[in-house]
Amino acid sequence: MGSQPPNPWGSLEPGPGPGRAAPLYPDVGSWRTLWRGLRKRCPRCASGGVFSSWFSMRTSCQRCGLRFAKEEGGYLGAMVLNFTVAMVVWILVLIVGLAATVPDVPVMPLLLASFAVLILVPLGFYPNSKAIWAAVEFLVEKTDPDYRAPVARDPRARGLE
């Protein structure tokens, strides 16, 4: 039971090891990454300040530099997510409204409630849908074999790489 021979493939194994720097931001699972998006945080480093205003998302994270919009029009998925949430809430409001008022269904109050839900829910959920979609894009980006997590670098070795 002596010492094990050195691993000749050690340099090909991912993760920290001899001669490799540890990632700056620990890798988290898919659910935690999506939870960060729901809370309007960066999917990689969990820092806040992802939005400069309610309707304006920054192009990249101020802490880790992760680009949120990979391409122009890349937020189509966020629009679909926002639409889906609005439709689910609207259908729930209609079901509850109809169940509570059958057999005398008041059409005008249900119509006004429908307008309110279909205007206010998408406006209120807008930043969350964009941040969740940025988290989804980050999860997809992490599956790319060429993806490398940022590592701490020695500032004195700037031009030596």
C-alpha positions in Angstrom: 0.0 0.0 0.0 2.6 2.4 -1.1 2.1 5.8 -2.7 0.1 5.9 -5.9 1.9 6.7 -9.1 1.3 10.2 -10.5 -1.6 10.7 -12.7 -0.4 11.5 -16.3 -3.8 12.9 -17.2 -4.0 15.2 -14.2 -3.6 18.3 -16.2 -6.7 17.4 -18.2 -9.0 17.0 -15.2 -11.2 20.0 -14.5 -11.1 21.8 -11.2 -8.4 23.2 -9.0 -5.2 21.3 -8.7 -1.5 21.7 -9.0 -0.8 24.5 -11.4 -4.5 25.4 -11.8 -6.3 28.3 -10.1 -9.5 27.9 -8.3 -12.6 29.5 -9.9 -13.5 33.0 -8.5 -17.1 32.1 -8.1 -18.2 28.6 -6.8 -20.3 26.7 -9.3 -23.9 26.2 -8.1 -26.7 23.9 -9.4 -29.4 24.8 -11.9 -32.1 25.4 -9.3 -29.9 27.8 -7.4 -28.9 29.6 -10.6 -32.6 30.0 -11.5 -33.4 31.2 -8.0 -30.7 33.9 -8.4 -32.5 35.0 -11.6 -35.8 35.1 -9.9 -34.3 37.4 -7.2 -32.8 39.6 -10.0 -29.2 38.7 -9.3 -26.3 37.7 -11.5 -26.5 34.0 -12.2 -22.8 33.5 -11.9 -21.7 35.5 -8.8 -25.1 36.4 -7.2 -24.4 40.1 -7.0 -27.3 42.6 -7.2 -27.5 45.7 -9.3 -28.3 43.8 -12.5 -30.8 46.4 -13.5 -30.1 50.1 -13.9 -33.9 50.9 -13.9 -37.1 48.8 -13.8 -37.1 48.3 -17.6 -33.3 48.5 -18.3 -31.0 45.6 -17.6 -27.3 46.2 -17.7 -25.4 44.6 -20.5 -23.0 42.8 -18.1 -22.5 42.1 -14.4 -20.5 44.8 -12.7 -18.7 42.3 -10.4 -17.9 39.3 -12.6 -18.4 40.7 -16.1 -20.9 38.1 -17.3 -22.7 39.4 -20.4 -26.5 39.0 -20.0 -27.7 39.5 -23.5 -25.7 37.2 -25.7 -27.1 38.6 -29.0 -29.6 41.2 -30.2 -33.1 40.0 -29.6 -31.9 37.3 -27.2 -34.7 38.0 -24.8 -37.5 36.4 -26.8 -37.5 33.6 -24.1 -38.0 36.3 -21.4 -41.0 37.6 -23.3 -42.5 34.1 -23.6 -41.8 33.5 -19.9 -43.5 36.8 -19.0 -46.5 36.1 -21.2 -46.8 32.6 -19.7 -46.9 33.9 -16.1 -49.4 36.6 -17.1 -51.7 33.9 -18.7 -51.4 31.6 -15.7 -52.4 34.4 -13.3 -55.2 35.6 -15.6 -56.6 32.0 -15.9 -56.5 31.6 -12.1 -58.3 34.9 -11.6 -61.0 33.9 -14.1 -61.4 30.4 -12.5 -61.7 31.9 -9.0 -64.0 34.7 -10.2 -66.3 32.3 -12.0 -66.3 29.7 -9.2 -67.2 32.4 -6.7 -70.0 34.0 -8.7 -71.7 31.1 -10.6 -74.7 31.2 -11.6 -74.8 35.0 -11.7 -71.5 35.9 -13.4 -70.8 39.6 -13.3 -69.1 40.2 -16.7 -68.0 43.8 -16.2 -66.0 43.2 -13.0 -64.3 40.1 -14.5 -63.5 42.1 -17.6 -61.9 44.9 -15.5 -60.0 42.3 -13.4 -58.8 40.7 -16.7 -57.5 44.1 -18.0 -55.8 44.8 -14.6 -54.1 41.4 -14.5 -53.0 41.4 -18.2 -51.5 44.9 -17.8 -50.1 44.8 -14.3 -48.6 41.3 -14.1 -46.4 41.6 -17.2 -45.2 45.1 -16.1 -44.5 43.8 -12.6 -42.8 40.5 -13.6 -40.8 42.1 -16.5 -37.4 42.4 -14.6 -37.8 39.0 -13.1 -38.4 37.4 -16.5 -35.3 39.0 -18.0 -33.2 38.0 -15.1 -34.5 34.4 -15.1 -33.9 34.2 -18.8 -30.3 35.5 -18.3 -29.9 32.6 -15.8 -31.2 30.1 -18.4 -28.7 31.5 -21.0 -25.9 31.2 -18.4 -26.9 27.5 -17.7 -26.8 26.8 -21.5 -23.4 28.6 -21.8 -22.0 26.4 -19.0 -22.8 23.3 -21.0 -20.4 24.4 -23.8 -17.2 22.4 -23.7 -15.2 25.6 -24.2 -16.7 27.4 -21.2 -14.2 28.3 -18.6 -15.1 29.9 -15.3 -13.2 33.0 -14.4 -10.2 32.4 -12.1 -8.1 34.7 -9.9 -5.2 36.0 -11.8 -2.0 37.6 -10.5 -2.1 41.3 -11.5 1.7 41.3 -11.9 1.5 38.6 -14.6 -0.8 40.7 -16.9 1.2 40.5 -20.1 2.8 37.1 -19.5 0.0 34.8 -20.6 
